[in-house]
Amino acid sequence: MIRFAVLISGRGSNMTYLADAIKDYNIAAQITVVISNRYCAGITLAQDRGLPTKVINRKNFNTQAEHEAAIAAAIHYHRSKYVFLAGYMAILSGDFVNQFAGQIINIHPSLLPAFKGLNTHQRAIDENAATHGVSVHMVTAALDEGPMIAQASLPLMASDTADSLAARVLQLEHQIYPFVLLGLAKKILSL
Ligand code: GRF
């Protein structure tokens, strides 16, 4: 049984697809806790699904280290083997990442190493990229780097706007993150 925590900051759609895939496809996995660094729509969606949730707000802590210590404590308390970042909008420190070396996975809306960071869809359009997509990778201390686990791509269309592209990439995200979870649960994939 793969026990994993999910870290979110916003909409939470990738988290819901992971939660629903576990049920729908009978994946030997369990979301131990959904942690957010602020109140957000995703927390409500997690509660709707009966998942344990915890809002650990940065503003209640003096330092990033104290904030991350609280997050680490929640991950451990819920006996989580892995941590799936799903739209977690804060950069985790090297100390935090090293503490969970080989256990943290991120989903990023671009074909890394292209378009690290934010506004990936607009940047793909601005650069006239032929293809765009999504990457799932292991998290290391460097932003949006770390060994690649899976990628899915799609062609850009002349009519694409940042919003239309984001919507099409999101459909790929919703397939690929559960796919990676399935790989872990079936032991086809090891980190
Ligand atoms: C997704 O595009 C994900 O790739 C990125 O943040 C967004 C989160 O969306 N890291 P959601 O909160 O899962 O709906």
Residues whose N, C-alpha, C, O or C-beta is under 5 A from the ligand:
A	BS01	GRF	G10 R11 G12 S13 N14 M15 A86 G87 I107 H108 P109
